Amino acid sequence: MMLNLNMFVILLGALVFLHYADSDKKSKKYSREVNDPQFAKVIAESYDADFRALQRPFRMAKLNLVWTKAQNRLTEPKLKSLYMELKIHDKEEIAWKQLASQHRDKDGIKENELRRKLIGIMSTYDLLEHFEETEDKEKLKPYRKFHDPEERHLNKSLFKDKKLNTLWEKAEISGFTPEELESLKQEFQHHQDKINIFYSLLESLGSKVDNKHENAINEDEFDAFNMISNDPNGENEIETPQMSLKKYENQINQVRDQHRGIADHYDRLERLISTGPHSQDFIEPKVQGLWRIAQANNFTDNELSSIKIELHHFEARLLKLRHLHAEHALQKERYKNEKHQDKSQRFEDMEDNIKKQTRKVEKIQESIEKSIFKHTEL
């Protein structure tokens, strides 16, 4: 009898488990993950040390070009090895650029040495056929480092406005033809002219706020302000406080209109650049996916602009985490023959930092996904 009771309990438990499993399966059938492949892809994205996911990891555009070619050709171990060599070479190239800017390599000895070294690296990894591309400035443009402050410092600014220069850098690597770029440059110059006019109006507005307007309630001046001119043409008419205020308000409105025009024209420039063959707002696949989902929904322009800023912040954190993973993998490869105790001490700080950065990335991601998907479900 006891045996039969035990069997009954086990059978009942199994039936309950199957019921809940089936129920969970049915609920997932209507979940976002199942019905929206893009959503599922974004959610499933992980933060592995995937060397093939690293885009433009180097400061030098020529090395990013080499890296891109290698990603499509080399096996994972060789890719890791190449990454380490290019990382060292990248630092040497940056150091040489600083020397060259100070005219300390006039004979080009160091430059030739680095050139031969790069040829050697590319030859080792069977990439030498792409060497000529590394010396072609036009072909290197799409491989420039994103948002590199060093490059912005070294390159002479075309425009006075910093924001406009940043946008121009993006235009240069968006795949436009020389003719299209020249046409775009005229549009950019037109925008700079608008900015110049705005500041001119602002300066004029500041200089015309004279004491008469500021002290309009001064009783000693009331008689002068309230005098009625007998001149029918009004040429000698004394400006009243009301007239002064009206003129001031007109000038303010003029400044506001000019500012609004600048904002609208900047949006137009951004849209023009987004039509370039190589144009992309983000370089991380995960962030690109979230941005596509946001764009596909009925957010206002201001909401999209806010999401874009958040996604740029998220991408910066995500790229940092990607590189930490890559450096960790490389260091483990380099010191794999060390004793276990030495190895654990060497990587402990690195791994703690990775955990810390992962938590930050996940927190930012959760916040962004919540705002995007909550709006999507409405």
Phi, psi and omega in degrees: 000315179299321180296316179296323179295317179298317180298322180295318180297316180297315181297318179297318179298319180296318180296319178297316180300315180296324180297313182290324178296316180294321179297317180296322180296318180293322180293325179289337180301328182256010181281167182295324183300321183282317187275342181236098183302322181296319178300313181299320181296318181294316181296324185283348183301130181247174183250051181285165175278064183270106184293335179285346179269350181285119179248130180049059183280352185249157180286327183273127182300322182298325180284329174294325176296313179301317181299317180298317179296320183292325182300330181272354188237319190274155174285166183302313179300318179292325179295319177297316180297316179296320180304315181297316181294318180291329179296316178294315181296324179301314180296321179293322179294319179296317178298320179294321179301322178292320177298314182297323180293338178261011179057041181254011174224052186300325181278351178073021182295311181294322180298315179294323179297316179293324179297313179296322180295318179294321176301318179298315179298313182293327178293318180302321184259018176057045180238012188298335181298342181262005185298319181301326179296330181290347180251007179259110185301322181294319181288340181278341185307316180292351185253008178296150178294137178289136172050046182272110182296330179296317179295320180295326180289321183283326181280135178290132181287135178279328185236158181289325184281124183297317181298322180291322178295320178298318179293325179294321177301321178293321179297321183295333182253016183264006173086019178283152176287161178305322180294318180294321178296320179297319178295319178296321180301322178296320177297320180294319179296322177299321178293319178298322177299319178299319179295318179300317179297319180301312181292329176295317177296320180296317179295317179297320180297318180295321183285336183269357175279081186275177184295330182299317180289317183294327183252035185297340181267008178292119185298328181296337183258357183305317181300317181295319182291331185262006178289137179259126183283142175270357182283115182297334180275347179072014184290325182260016182292134179278132184289124179277164177302323180295318179295318180297317180295319180298316179297318180297317179296321178298319179293321178297316179298323178296318178296317179298316179299319180295319180295319178297320178297322178296314180298316180296318182291325178295318177300321179296318178298318178300318179293322178298315182292327180295346179275354180296146182304326183255011185287135173204137183288331182224156182251343179275126181307320181297316181290322176302319180297315179296321180293320178297318179297317179297317181293330183282351181253167189274055172283151174284167179300320180294320179294317178297320179298319179294317178297320181299318178297315179298319181292324176296319178295317178298316181297319179300316178294318182295318178297320178299317179294319178303313183291326175298317177298317181296315179297321179297315179297320180293318180295322178296322178293319183292320186251029184293339182269001178289160175296152186303317183296314179298321183295316182294322178292322182296321187262354185300310181296319180299314182290325176296319179295320178297317178298318181297313180293325178298317179298319180296315180298315181295324179293315179295316181300315181300318181295316181293313180299322180299315182290323181287309186285332176296319179292324181295323183284344181291000000 
